[in-house]
Amino acid sequence: MIANLPFIAVALLIGIAFAMILLKRNMIKMIMGLGILEGAVNLFLVSLGYREDGIAPIFTGAPADAAMVMPTVQALTLTNIVIGVATTALMLVFVMLIYKKYGTVNANEMRRLKE
């Protein structure tokens, strides 16, 4: 049970994120939901690369029979964090421009103002 705890947390975070993205009409809250979803994906990737009693693969003097954690998922997670920060910043800029033009960040109200 304790070994599956990260995966249970990932499922819970994904559920919360999808609920925020689909049920909220405020675009800032939708972007927050995407941030939670990104954190869940990062947790999932790190959980996949975890090895019990594993050592970091950067040690050159490690014994040959030692279990090492997977460095690929760590690199993917770092890349995902950098891309996530950039896309979140871009989405927030779009929301600021939308607010400046329409005076609201509610998606339903913007549809009514579409004229």
Secondary structure in CASP SS format (residue, H / E / C, confidence):
PFRMAT SS
TARGET T0000
AUTHOR 0000-0000-0000
METHOD secondary structure of the structure
MODEL  1
M C 1.00
I H 1.00
A H 1.00
N H 1.00
L H 1.00
P H 1.00
F H 1.00
I H 1.00
A H 1.00
V H 1.00
A H 1.00
L H 1.00
L H 1.00
I H 1.00
G H 1.00
I H 1.00
A H 1.00
F H 1.00
A H 1.00
M H 1.00
I H 1.00
L H 1.00
L H 1.00
K C 1.00
R C 1.00
N E 1.00
M H 1.00
I H 1.00
K H 1.00
M H 1.00
I H 1.00
M H 1.00
G H 1.00
L H 1.00
G H 1.00
I H 1.00
L H 1.00
E H 1.00
G H 1.00
A H 1.00
V H 1.00
N H 1.00
L H 1.00
F H 1.00
L H 1.00
V H 1.00
S H 1.00
L H 1.00
G H 1.00
Y C 1.00
R C 1.00
E C 1.00
D C 1.00
G C 1.00
I E 1.00
A C 1.00
P C 1.00
I C 1.00
F C 1.00
T C 1.00
G C 1.00
A C 1.00
P C 1.00
A C 1.00
D C 1.00
A C 1.00
A C 1.00
M E 1.00
V C 1.00
M C 1.00
P H 1.00
T H 1.00
V H 1.00
Q H 1.00
A H 1.00
L H 1.00
T H 1.00
L H 1.00
T H 1.00
N H 1.00
I H 1.00
V H 1.00
I H 1.00
G H 1.00
V H 1.00
A H 1.00
T H 1.00
T H 1.00
A H 1.00
L H 1.00
M H 1.00
L H 1.00
V H 1.00
F H 1.00
V H 1.00
M H 1.00
L H 1.00
I H 1.00
Y H 1.00
K H 1.00
K H 1.00
Y H 1.00
G C 1.00
T C 1.00
V C 1.00
N E 1.00
A H 1.00
N H 1.00
E H 1.00
M H 1.00
R H 1.00
R H 1.00
L C 1.00
K C 1.00
E C 1.00
END
